[in-house]
């Protein structure tokens, strides 16, 4: 059964501490309600419009826009919708139950069969997300696309961080074009080693670990994760909101880079109209920014040793796994500085305040 959620027919999956919805069109995950003690939190963004309020000729992705979705390929495409059929097409149920929602989609552009498996586990505030891609042949970019909502927070109140990275850059092209009534604050193509000091176009630096910030601007940055080690077997991204942390875990061999889509009212064309405020895409990708598969296939980061596509073989299935979770944190927890295993089914999350929390999650899932 489906229900109408923010203008879109959607499936739902729930357990004792999580209730999630997934749009039939585009397979977008949101809203998601997590139960933290007596408190319910909902970190994912919904676009400030529904499909019946915007231009009907827009890509389906923009009509549905919310939460998290799989992009295959990642970015704008020459002969296909942005972020591919997987972010725009009509998904169907393959199987379901009380703990798993299994969806599938035929991708007419790549010829692939794409599956989305979302599962929950009792007693955990975790979404286990797996995408299986079968039948694709050749090199493709891809990524997951969580969008976190900061609209209830004051300027700079949220905290954003990722695991150690070996390369970081502002988008190398023009991400926000003033000719289209779009504006960006960061310096085009500027490389950086610290999220707290990213060059601004007009001089000085911006601290990307504090958000929302720079209202009226739209920016894109990408960071290449350090490889996994025995002590740090996964890479992570984290957002500290009001008394809790949203975080994701990944295998950096599957998702070599993290993209921040910093969307704070910098676009004034349809459907944005300056109203897409306080949103942050925390996206785990194998791609060259959001340039699309044609550019990614040119291997533009080869000199840095950073892959921007993966080789797919028609006879094989590729499994891409990713977890998204929340945990309560104490007051003044600060910015997350580490997430490390704390046994086979837990992680320890530490803030720059020195305070730590432990939470249940099967981190081996992403490996």
DRENFIRO-773160 format. One record per atom (N, C-alpha, C): residue in one letter; y, z, x. Coordinates in steps of 0.05 Angstrom, whole numbers, padded with zeros to 5 digits, always signed. Example, Ala and Ser with C-alpha at 12.3 -4.5 7.8 and 13.67 -1.06 7.14 Angstrom:
<nodes>
A-00114+00156+00264/A-00090+00156+00246/A-00066+00156+00264/S-00045+00142+00257/S-00021+00143+00273/S+00001+00157+00258/
</nodes>
This chain:
<nodes>
X-00024+00000+00017/X+00000+00000+00000/X+00025+00000+00018/X+00046-00013+00008/X+00071-00013+00022/X+00092+00000+00005/X+00114+00009+00018/X+00137+00020+00005/X+00162+00007+00017/X+00183+00006+00001/X+00208-00007+00010/X+00224+00014+00026/X+00228+00009+00052/X+00242+00027+00070/X+00265+00012+00082/X+00289+00021+00076/X+00314+00008+00087/X+00313-00022+00083/X+00305-00030+00059/X+00305-00059+00052/X+00280-00075+00060/X+00261-00062+00073/X+00237-00076+00083/X+00211-00064+00072/X+00193-00081+00060/X+00167-00071+00054/X+00154-00060+00080/X+00142-00036+00079/X+00132-00023+00103/X+00107-00008+00097/X+00090-00007+00118/X+00066+00010+00117/X+00073+00037+00128/X+00057+00057+00122/X+00062+00084+00132/X+00036+00095+00144/X+00039+00113+00162/X+00017+00128+00174/X+00027+00156+00179/X+00011+00176+00172/X+00021+00204+00176/X-00002+00222+00183/X+00006+00243+00197/X-00013+00264+00205/X+00002+00290+00201/X-00009+00312+00211/X+00003+00338+00206/X+00031+00341+00217/X+00038+00327+00239/X+00064+00330+00252/X+00080+00305+00255/X+00070+00283+00246/X+00084+00257+00249/X+00080+00241+00223/X+00102+00228+00215/X+00100+00208+00194/X+00116+00184+00203/X+00103+00161+00204/X+00117+00137+00214/X+00114+00114+00193/X+00134+00096+00195/X+00133+00071+00178/X+00136+00047+00196/X+00123+00025+00189/X+00124+00000+00204/X+00130-00022+00184/X+00151-00038+00190/X+00159-00060+00172/X+00138-00082+00173/X+00132-00093+00150/X+00113-00116+00149/X+00124-00140+00164/X+00150-00145+00161/X+00163-00166+00175/X+00172-00156+00202/X+00162-00168+00224/X+00171-00161+00251/X+00156-00137+00263/X+00142-00122+00247/X+00126-00099+00258/X+00144-00078+00271/X+00167-00073+00260/X+00186-00054+00272/X+00179-00025+00263/X+00177-00008+00283/X+00169+00020+00278/X+00194+00037+00273/X+00198+00047+00249/X+00220+00065+00241/X+00223+00065+00211/X+00232+00087+00200/X+00237+00112+00213/X+00211+00127+00220/X+00213+00146+00238/X+00191+00164+00245/X+00201+00192+00244/X+00187+00209+00229/X+00194+00237+00227/X+00174+00254+00242/X+00183+00270+00261/X+00167+00288+00276/X+00173+00316+00267/X+00152+00332+00264/X+00155+00360+00257/X+00154+00378+00281/X+00176+00391+00288/X+00178+00409+00310/X+00183+00437+00299/X+00161+00452+00295/X+00163+00478+00281/X+00172+00473+00253/X+00194+00487+00245/X+00204+00483+00218/X+00225+00461+00216/X+00229+00447+00238/X+00250+00427+00239/X+00238+00399+00239/X+00250+00380+00225/X+00242+00352+00225/X+00263+00336+00240/X+00254+00319+00259/X+00272+00303+00274/X+00264+00274+00271/X+00284+00256+00273/X+00279+00227+00269/X+00296+00212+00289/X+00286+00206+00313/X+00303+00195+00334/X+00308+00165+00334/X+00293+00150+00318/X+00296+00121+00319/X+00319+00110+00302/X+00332+00090+00312/X+00355+00078+00298/X+00346+00058+00277/X+00361+00057+00255/X+00360+00036+00235/X+00386+00021+00236/X+00385-00006+00234/X+00410-00021+00234/X+00428-00012+00211/X+00454-00012+00214/X+00472-00004+00192/X+00476-00026+00172/X+00454-00041+00166/X+00454-00062+00146/X+00425-00066+00137/X+00422-00079+00114/X+00396-00089+00106/X+00397-00119+00102/X+00374-00132+00099/X+00373-00161+00099/X+00390-00174+00077/X+00393-00160+00054/X+00409-00172+00033/X+00439-00169+00037/X+00447-00157+00059/X+00475-00153+00064/X+00486-00171+00086/X+00467-00188+00098/X+00476-00204+00121/X+00468-00233+00116/X+00478-00250+00134/X+00474-00279+00132/X+00444-00285+00133/X+00435-00299+00112/X+00406-00305+00110/X+00395-00324+00131/X+00413-00337+00146/X+00403-00356+00167/X+00398-00341+00194/X+00405-00315+00195/X+00400-00300+00220/X+00370-00298+00226/X+00362-00295+00251/X+00334-00289+00257/X+00324-00265+00242/X+00299-00265+00234/X+00287-00242+00220/X+00291-00216+00235/X+00289-00218+00262/X+00292-00194+00279/X+00318-00179+00272/X+00340-00194+00268/X+00366-00181+00263/X+00368-00171+00235/X+00353-00183+00216/X+00354-00173+00189/X+00338-00146+00187/X+00317-00143+00203/X+00300-00120+00201/X+00309-00098+00220/X+00322-00104+00241/X+00327-00088+00265/X+00325-00058+00262/X+00307-00046+00277/X+00302-00017+00275/X+00282-00009+00297/X+00282+00017+00304/X+00261+00030+00318/X+00250+00015+00342/X+00224+00011+00342/X+00210-00001+00365/X+00193-00025+00356/X+00191-00046+00372/X+00175-00069+00366/X+00166-00083+00391/X+00144-00098+00390/X+00134-00113+00413/X+00148-00140+00415/X+00157-00147+00439/X+00170-00172+00444/X+00152-00189+00461/X+00142-00212+00451/X+00124-00230+00465/X+00131-00258+00457/X+00146-00273+00475/X+00157-00264+00500/X+00182-00247+00496/X+00193-00236+00518/X+00216-00219+00516/X+00242-00235+00519/X+00262-00229+00502/X+00288-00241+00505/X+00292-00265+00487/X+00314-00279+00491/X+00320-00303+00476/X+00302-00326+00484/X+00294-00343+00465/X+00276-00365+00471/X+00289-00391+00463/X+00281-00412+00478/X+00292-00439+00473/X+00283-00451+00447/X+00257-00449+00441/X+00246-00462+00418/X+00231-00442+00399/X+00239-00417+00400/X+00227-00396+00384/X+00247-00374+00379/X+00242-00357+00359/X+00261-00336+00353/X+00264-00316+00376/X+00287-00302+00378/X+00290-00282+00399/X+00268-00261+00399/X+00258-00255+00423/X+00236-00235+00426/X+00210-00244+00414/X+00208-00270+00407/X+00183-00282+00399/X+00175-00276+00370/X+00153-00289+00362/X+00142-00286+00335/X+00135-00257+00329/X+00126-00242+00349/X+00117-00215+00345/X+00139-00197+00334/X+00165-00203+00340/X+00187-00187+00331/X+00200-00198+00306/X+00190-00221+00296/X+00202-00234+00273/X+00182-00241+00251/X+00157-00245+00258/X+00137-00256+00239/X+00126-00235+00221/X+00109-00245+00202/X+00096-00228+00182/X+00070-00217+00193/X+00068-00191+00196/X+00043-00179+00205/X+00024-00174+00181/X-00001-00170+00187/X-00020-00163+00166/X-00039-00141+00175/X-00049-00126+00156/X-00067-00104+00163/X-00094-00114+00171/X-00104-00105+00194/X-00131-00111+00203/X-00150-00088+00195/X-00140-00064+00200/X-00156-00040+00192/X-00137-00017+00191/X-00145+00004+00177/X-00128+00027+00174/X-00145+00052+00169/X-00132+00075+00169/X-00145+00100+00164/X-00125+00122+00165/X-00135+00147+00167/X-00117+00169+00167/X-00104+00174+00194/X-00115+00162+00216/X-00104+00167+00242/X-00096+00142+00257/X-00100+00118+00245/X-00094+00093+00259/X-00085+00072+00240/X-00065+00056+00248/X-00057+00032+00234/X-00060+00009+00252/X-00077-00010+00244/X-00084-00033+00260/X-00074-00059+00247/X-00054-00071+00260/X-00042-00095+00249/X-00047-00119+00267/X-00044-00143+00255/X-00048-00168+00271/X-00029-00190+00263/X-00023-00208+00282/X-00005-00230+00277/X-00013-00254+00293/X-00013-00277+00280/X-00017-00303+00294/X+00009-00312+00305/X+00010-00317+00331/X+00035-00326+00344/X+00033-00357+00347/X+00048-00372+00331/X+00046-00401+00331/X+00058-00413+00357/X+00074-00398+00371/X+00087-00409+00395/X+00069-00408+00420/X+00055-00386+00424/X+00037-00383+00447/X+00008-00389+00439/X+00002-00390+00413/X-00026-00393+00405/X-00042-00367+00406/X-00028-00345+00412/X-00042-00319+00415/X-00046-00305+00389/X-00066-00288+00388/X-00070-00268+00367/X-00061-00242+00379/X-00041-00230+00365/X-00029-00205+00375/X-00036-00182+00356/X-00046-00161+00367/X-00054-00137+00351/X-00036-00113+00359/X-00029-00098+00339/X-00014-00073+00342/X-00031-00050+00332/X-00037-00031+00349/X-00053-00008+00341/X-00036+00017+00346/X-00028+00031+00324/X-00013+00055+00325/X-00031+00078+00316/X-00033+00099+00333/X-00050+00121+00325/X-00037+00148+00330/X-00045+00168+00314/X-00035+00195+00316/X-00058+00214+00320/X-00053+00237+00331/X-00073+00257+00336/X-00064+00284+00325/X-00082+00298+00313/X-00075+00324+00300/X-00063+00343+00321/X-00042+00357+00313/X-00029+00377+00330/X-00010+00366+00351/X-00006+00339+00352/X+00011+00327+00372/X+00035+00313+00359/X+00057+00312+00373/X+00080+00297+00364/X+00082+00272+00381/X+00062+00256+00380/X+00059+00233+00398/X+00050+00208+00381/X+00062+00185+00388/X+00052+00159+00377/X+00038+00145+00400/X+00013+00139+00397/X-00002+00123+00416/X-00001+00094+00407/X+00011+00077+00424/X+00017+00050+00417/X+00002+00031+00436/X-00014+00013+00424/X-00028-00007+00440/X-00024-00034+00428/X-00017-00054+00445/X-00016-00081+00436/X-00036-00097+00452/X-00052-00113+00437/X-00073-00130+00449/X-00065-00159+00444/X-00065-00174+00466/X-00057-00202+00464/X-00081-00219+00473/X-00091-00236+00455/X-00114-00253+00460/X-00107-00282+00455/X-00115-00299+00473/X-00112-00328+00469/X-00087-00340+00482/X-00070-00324+00494/X-00047-00335+00509/X-00057-00346+00535/X-00043-00367+00545/X-00051-00379+00570/X-00026-00386+00586/X-00024-00375+00610/X-00001-00380+00627/X+00015-00354+00631/X+00039-00357+00642/X+00056-00335+00649/X+00075-00329+00627/X+00076-00303+00618/X+00093-00295+00597/X+00107-00269+00604/X+00131-00266+00594/X+00146-00240+00594/X+00139-00225+00569/X+00144-00199+00569/X+00138-00183+00545/X+00152-00155+00548/X+00152-00140+00527/X+00163-00113+00529/X+00162-00098+00502/X+00164-00072+00504/X+00168-00055+00480/X+00198-00049+00478/X+00208-00044+00454/X+00237-00044+00449/X+00246-00020+00432/X+00241+00005+00441/X+00251+00028+00425/X+00282+00029+00425/X+00293+00035+00402/X+00322+00038+00398/X+00327+00067+00388/X+00341+00083+00404/X+00346+00111+00397/X+00374+00114+00385/X+00376+00131+00365/X+00400+00135+00350/X+00415+00160+00360/X+00440+00156+00370/X+00457+00177+00379/X+00481+00182+00361/X+00480+00170+00337/X+00505+00170+00321/X+00513+00198+00311/X+00495+00217+00311/X+00503+00244+00302/X+00513+00261+00325/X+00517+00249+00349/X+00524+00265+00372/X+00553+00259+00380/X+00565+00279+00394/X+00592+00275+00404/X+00591+00259+00430/X+00614+00250+00439/X+00617+00234+00463/X+00602+00247+00487/X+00583+00233+00498/X+00569+00242+00522/X+00550+00265+00518/X+00544+00273+00493/X+00528+00297+00489/X+00498+00292+00495/X+00488+00268+00490/X+00461+00262+00496/X+00456+00258+00526/X+00431+00261+00535/X+00424+00258+00563/X+00402+00238+00565/X+00405+00219+00584/X+00387+00197+00587/X+00377+00196+00616/X+00351+00192+00621/X+00341+00189+00648/X+00315+00175+00648/X+00307+00165+00672/X+00281+00152+00675/X+00269+00163+00701/X+00244+00157+00705/X+00230+00165+00730/X+00242+00149+00754/X+00237+00157+00778/X+00249+00144+00802/X+00246+00114+00801/X+00268+00100+00808/X+00268+00071+00808/X+00276+00061+00836/X+00267+00037+00843/X+00272+00026+00870/X+00293+00004+00870/X+00302-00004+00847/X+00323-00025+00844/X+00335-00023+00817/X+00361-00026+00816/X+00375-00025+00790/X+00399-00045+00791/X+00404-00058+00768/X+00426-00077+00767/X+00436-00079+00738/X+00463-00083+00737/X+00475-00093+00712/X+00466-00122+00708/X+00465-00131+00684/X+00457-00158+00678/X+00473-00178+00695/X+00459-00197+00706/X+00471-00216+00726/X+00488-00238+00713/X+00484-00243+00687/X+00500-00263+00673/X+00521-00249+00656/X+00532-00264+00637/X+00551-00253+00618/X+00536-00243+00594/X+00534-00217+00591/X+00518-00206+00569/X+00535-00205+00543/X+00561-00198+00545/X+00578-00197+00522/X+00602-00216+00527/X+00603-00238+00511/X+00622-00259+00516/X+00647-00255+00498/X+00671-00250+00510/X+00695-00247+00494/X+00701-00270+00476/X+00692-00294+00483/X+00696-00317+00466/X+00682-00314+00439/X+00661-00297+00439/X+00646-00292+00415/X+00653-00264+00403/X+00676-00254+00412/X+00685-00227+00404/X+00664-00205+00412/X+00656-00207+00437/X+00638-00187+00448/X+00650-00177+00475/X+00645-00152+00481/X+00659-00140+00504/X+00639-00122+00519/X+00640-00124+00546/X+00623-00107+00562/X+00641-00091+00582/X+00631-00067+00589/X+00646-00050+00607/X+00637-00050+00636/X+00611-00055+00640/X+00599-00053+00667/X+00604-00079+00683/X+00603-00077+00709/X+00609-00099+00727/X+00585-00118+00729/X+00590-00142+00721/X+00568-00163+00720/X+00554-00165+00747/X+00527-00162+00746/X+00510-00165+00770/X+00511-00143+00790/X+00525-00121+00784/X+00528-00099+00804/X+00502-00084+00807/X+00493-00081+00831/X+00468-00065+00836/X+00476-00036+00841/X+00457-00018+00835/X+00462+00011+00837/X+00436+00025+00843/X+00439+00049+00854/X+00415+00066+00861/X+00415+00092+00845/X+00436+00097+00829/X+00438+00122+00815/X+00450+00116+00787/X+00437+00125+00766/X+00447+00121+00739/X+00473+00135+00734/X+00480+00154+00751/X+00505+00169+00748/X+00529+00154+00760/X+00524+00132+00774/X+00546+00117+00787/X+00541+00087+00786/X+00545+00076+00762/X+00541+00047+00758/X+00569+00034+00756/X+00574+00013+00773/X+00601+00002+00774/X+00611-00009+00748/X+00637-00003+00743/X+00651-00014+00719/X+00666-00039+00727/X+00670-00057+00708/X+00684-00082+00713/X+00712-00078+00722/X+00725-00057+00713/X+00754-00053+00720/X+00757-00033+00742/X+00736-00027+00757/X+00737-00008+00779/X+00726+00019+00771/X+00717+00034+00791/X+00705+00060+00785/X+00676+00057+00777/X+00665+00079+00767/X+00637+00078+00759/X+00633+00092+00732/X+00610+00087+00720/X+00602+00100+00694/X+00577+00116+00699/X+00575+00138+00685/X+00551+00155+00686/X+00534+00149+00662/X+00512+00133+00667/X+00495+00125+00644/X+00476+00146+00635/X+00477+00170+00647/X+00459+00191+00638/X+00472+00207+00615/X+00497+00201+00608/X+00511+00213+00586/X+00516+00192+00564/X+00508+00198+00540/X+00511+00179+00518/X+00513+00194+00492/X+00528+00184+00472/X+00543+00159+00470/X+00568+00158+00488/X+00575+00135+00497/X+00598+00131+00514/X+00608+00102+00513/X+00632+00098+00521/X+00644+00071+00523/X+00643+00056+00496/X+00654+00069+00475/X+00654+00056+00449/X+00671+00031+00450/X+00660+00010+00437/X+00673-00016+00437/X+00661-00035+00457/X+00639-00027+00471/X+00627-00043+00491/X+00597-00045+00488/X+00586-00067+00498/X+00558-00074+00496/X+00548-00082+00524/X+00529-00067+00535/X+00521-00073+00563/X+00490-00072+00565/X+00481-00085+00587/X+00452-00086+00593/X+00448-00080+00622/X+00430-00062+00628/X+00422-00056+00655/X+00391-00056+00657/X+00381-00060+00681/X+00352-00060+00685/X+00345-00046+00711/X+00324-00030+00710/X+00315-00015+00733/X+00285-00020+00738/X+00277-00023+00763/X+00248-00027+00770/X+00236-00001+00778/X+00215+00008+00763/X+00202+00034+00768/X+00188+00034+00795/X+00188+00058+00807/X+00171+00062+00830/X+00142+00060+00822/X+00124+00050+00840/X+00096+00048+00833/X+00084+00075+00828/X+00062+00076+00813/X+00048+00101+00807/X+00035+00112+00833/X+00032+00138+00834/X+00018+00152+00855/X-00002+00171+00843/X-00017+00184+00860/X-00037+00204+00850/X-00023+00227+00836/X+00000+00236+00847/X+00014+00258+00835/X+00031+00250+00811/X+00039+00224+00811/X+00056+00214+00789/X+00043+00188+00779/X+00021+00192+00763/X+00005+00168+00755/X+00018+00150+00734/X+00040+00159+00722/X+00054+00143+00701/X+00084+00144+00707/X+00099+00125+00696/X+00128+00125+00696/X+00138+00134+00669/X+00163+00143+00667/X+00173+00155+00642/X+00202+00148+00638/X+00210+00150+00612/X+00238+00149+00604/X+00242+00172+00585/X+00266+00184+00585/X+00271+00207+00569/X+00300+00208+00558/X+00302+00218+00533/X+00329+00221+00520/X+00329+00249+00508/X+00347+00266+00518/X+00351+00293+00506/X+00372+00291+00485/X+00364+00298+00460/X+00382+00297+00437/X+00389+00326+00429/X+00391+00331+00404/X+00399+00358+00395/X+00376+00377+00394/X+00370+00390+00416/X+00349+00410+00416/X+00321+00399+00420/X+00319+00374+00426/X+00293+00362+00431/X+00295+00338+00450/X+00273+00330+00461/X+00272+00307+00479/X+00253+00287+00467/X+00262+00262+00466/X+00245+00239+00461/X+00237+00227+00488/X+00212+00221+00492/X+00204+00209+00517/X+00181+00189+00513/X+00180+00171+00532/X+00158+00151+00532/X+00145+00151+00559/X+00119+00145+00559/X+00103+00142+00584/X+00092+00114+00585/X+00089+00103+00610/X+00079+00076+00614/X+00065+00075+00640/X+00048+00054+00643/X+00037+00047+00669/X+00057+00027+00682/X+00069+00033+00705/X+00089+00014+00716/X+00076-00012+00725/X+00050-00013+00728/X+00037-00039+00734/X+00038-00058+00710/X+00038-00046+00686/X+00040-00062+00661/X+00069-00068+00654/X+00086-00048+00657/X+00114-00051+00650/X+00130-00044+00675/X+00136-00063+00692/X+00149-00057+00718/X+00177-00047+00716/X+00191-00054+00694/X+00220-00047+00692/X+00227-00033+00666/X+00249-00019+00666/X+00262-00007+00643/X+00289-00020+00639/X+00294-00028+00614/X+00321-00039+00607/X+00335-00019+00589/X+00361-00014+00594/X+00378+00000+00575/X+00396-00021+00561/X+00392-00023+00535/X+00411-00039+00519/X+00431-00019+00507/X+00455-00019+00518/X+00475+00001+00511/X+00493-00011+00490/X+00487-00005+00465/X+00500-00018+00442/X+00518+00002+00428/X+00544-00001+00433/X+00563+00019+00422/X+00588+00005+00410/X+00583-00014+00392/X+00604-00027+00377/X+00618-00049+00392/X+00605-00061+00412/X+00618-00082+00427/X+00615-00110+00417/X+00601-00114+00395/X+00597-00140+00383/X+00610-00141+00356/X+00625-00163+00351/X+00641-00165+00327/X+00634-00189+00310/X+00614-00204+00318/X+00604-00226+00301/X+00583-00216+00281/X+00574-00233+00264/X+00553-00226+00244/X+00526-00223+00259/X+00511-00202+00252/X+00515-00181+00232/X+00528-00156+00243/X+00536-00156+00269/X+00544-00132+00282/X+00571-00121+00271/X+00591-00138+00270/X+00617-00130+00259/X+00628-00103+00269/X+00623-00098+00294/X+00633-00073+00307/X+00621-00048+00297/X+00599-00049+00281/X+00589-00025+00268/X+00562-00015+00279/X+00551-00030+00299/X+00526-00021+00312/X+00533-00002+00334/X+00537+00023+00327/X+00549+00044+00344/X+00528+00064+00353/X+00531+00074+00378/X+00515+00097+00387/X+00485+00091+00387/X+00477+00066+00392/X+00449+00060+00395/X+00443+00054+00424/X+00419+00061+00433/X+00410+00056+00460/X+00381+00046+00459/X+00377+00021+00468/X+00351+00011+00472/X+00340+00021+00498/X+00317+00034+00498/X+00303+00044+00522/X+00277+00029+00524/X+00279+00005+00536/X+00258-00015+00533/X+00241-00018+00559/X+00215-00018+00555/X+00197-00021+00578/X+00186-00049+00578/X+00191-00063+00601/X+00188-00092+00601/X+00175-00102+00626/X+00164-00127+00624/X+00158-00145+00646/X+00174-00170+00640/X+00198-00171+00651/X+00217-00192+00644/X+00241-00193+00663/X+00256-00214+00663/X+00282-00214+00677/X+00303-00208+00656/X+00311-00183+00654/X+00330-00174+00633/X+00320-00186+00607/X+00339-00197+00590/X+00331-00209+00565/X+00335-00239+00565/X+00330-00251+00589/X+00337-00279+00593/X+00317-00299+00580/X+00294-00289+00570/X+00275-00307+00559/X+00254-00316+00578/X+00232-00326+00568/X+00209-00332+00585/X+00214-00354+00605/X+00230-00374+00598/X+00235-00396+00616/X+00248-00386+00642/X+00268-00368+00640/X+00281-00357+00663/X+00262-00338+00678/X+00248-00321+00663/X+00229-00303+00676/X+00208-00317+00692/X+00199-00340+00682/X+00179-00356+00697/X+00190-00367+00724/X+00216-00367+00728/X+00227-00376+00753/X+00225-00354+00774/X+00215-00331+00767/X+00210-00309+00786/X+00236-00301+00801/X+00258-00295+00787/X+00283-00291+00800/X+00285-00266+00817/X+00266-00247+00814/X+00267-00222+00829/X+00245-00222+00851/X+00235-00245+00858/X+00213-00246+00878/X+00221-00233+00904/X+00246-00236+00912/X+00254-00224+00938/X+00254-00194+00937/X+00255-00182+00914/X+00253-00153+00911/X+00225-00144+00905/X+00206-00163+00903/X+00178-00156+00897/X+00174-00146+00869/X+00191-00155+00850/X+00190-00146+00822/X+00180-00168+00805/X+00156-00166+00792/X+00146-00187+00775/X+00162-00188+00749/X+00167-00212+00739/X+00182-00216+00713/X+00164-00230+00692/X+00140-00237+00700/X+00120-00247+00680/X+00092-00237+00689/X+00073-00241+00671/X+00045-00235+00676/X+00029-00259+00669/X+00007-00263+00685/X-00011-00286+00679/X-00030-00278+00658/X-00031-00294+00636/X-00050-00291+00614/X-00071-00313+00616/X-00096-00306+00609/X-00118-00326+00609/X-00128-00327+00581/X-00131-00351+00571/X-00138-00356+00542/X-00163-00341+00533/X-00182-00338+00551/X-00208-00326+00543/X-00208-00296+00546/X-00185-00284+00554/X-00184-00255+00559/X-00165-00241+00540/X-00169-00216+00536/X-00151-00199+00520/X-00136-00180+00539/X-00110-00180+00537/X-00094-00161+00553/X-00086-00138+00535/X-00090-00114+00544/X-00083-00090+00530/X-00058-00077+00543/X-00037-00073+00527/X-00012-00061+00537/X-00008-00035+00522/X-00010-00012+00537/X-00009+00014+00524/X+00017+00029+00532/X+00026+00046+00513/X+00052+00058+00515/X+00052+00082+00496/X+00063+00104+00505/X+00065+00127+00486/X+00094+00135+00482/X+00100+00144+00458/X+00126+00154+00451/X+00122+00181+00437/X+00139+00201+00445/X+00134+00228+00436/X+00160+00244+00435/X+00159+00267+00423/X+00181+00286+00423/X+00170+00314+00430/X+00188+00331+00440/X+00182+00359+00445/X+00208+00375+00442/X+00206+00399+00432/X+00229+00416+00430/X+00236+00426+00458/X+00263+00428+00463/X+00272+00439+00489/X+00293+00461+00484/X+00295+00480+00502/X+00315+00501+00498/X+00343+00492+00502/X+00362+00509+00493/X+00390+00503+00495/X+00397+00499+00525/X+00415+00481+00531/X+00424+00476+00558/X+00401+00466+00576/X+00382+00452+00564/X+00360+00441+00580/X+00370+00421+00600/X+00390+00406+00592/X+00402+00386+00611/X+00387+00360+00611/X+00390+00344+00632/X+00378+00318+00635/X+00350+00321+00646/X+00331+00307+00635/X+00303+00308+00646/X+00303+00297+00674/X+00291+00312+00693/X+00289+00303+00720/X+00260+00297+00728/X+00241+00307+00713/X+00213+00301+00719/X+00195+00305+00695/X+00175+00288+00693/X+00153+00291+00673/X+00128+00287+00689/X+00111+00307+00691/X+00087+00306+00708/X+00063+00316+00692/X+00039+00308+00700/X+00015+00319+00686/X+00014+00349+00690/X+00005+00362+00668/X+00000+00391+00669/X-00028+00397+00659/X-00047+00381+00670/X-00074+00382+00661/X-00082+00356+00647/X-00106+00354+00637/X-00116+00328+00626/X-00103+00320+00600/X-00091+00339+00585/X-00080+00332+00559/X-00052+00344+00555/X-00037+00348+00576/X-00010+00359+00574/X+00008+00347+00595/X+00034+00348+00590/X+00054+00342+00611/X+00074+00365+00612/X+00086+00368+00635/X+00107+00387+00640/X+00133+00372+00643/X+00153+00378+00626/X+00179+00365+00627/X+00200+00384+00637/X+00214+00376+00658/X+00234+00394+00670/X+00262+00382+00669/X+00281+00398+00661/X+00309+00390+00661/X+00324+00398+00686/X+00348+00387+00689/X+00363+00393+00713/X+00374+00422+00712/X+00370+00436+00690/X+00377+00464+00688/X+00356+00481+00702/X+00333+00469+00708/X+00311+00485+00719/X+00291+00494+00698/X+00299+00491+00673/X+00281+00499+00651/X+00260+00478+00647/X+00236+00486+00638/X+00213+00468+00634/X+00200+00474+00607/X+00187+00453+00596/X+00170+00457+00573/X+00144+00441+00577/X+00123+00450+00565/X+00098+00435+00565/X+00092+00425+00537/X+00080+00402+00535/X+00073+00391+00509/X+00047+00375+00511/X+00032+00375+00489/X+00006+00361+00488/X+00010+00331+00486/X-00004+00317+00504/X-00004+00287+00503/X-00026+00277+00521/X-00041+00258+00512/X-00062+00246+00529/X-00049+00225+00547/X-00038+00233+00569/X-00024+00214+00587/X-00043+00194+00599/X-00069+00200+00600/X-00088+00181+00610/X-00089+00155+00593/X-00080+00157+00568/X-00081+00134+00550/X-00067+00110+00562/X-00044+00114+00576/X-00029+00091+00586/X-00041+00080+00611/X-00061+00093+00623/X-00073+00084+00648/X-00098+00068+00644/
</nodes>
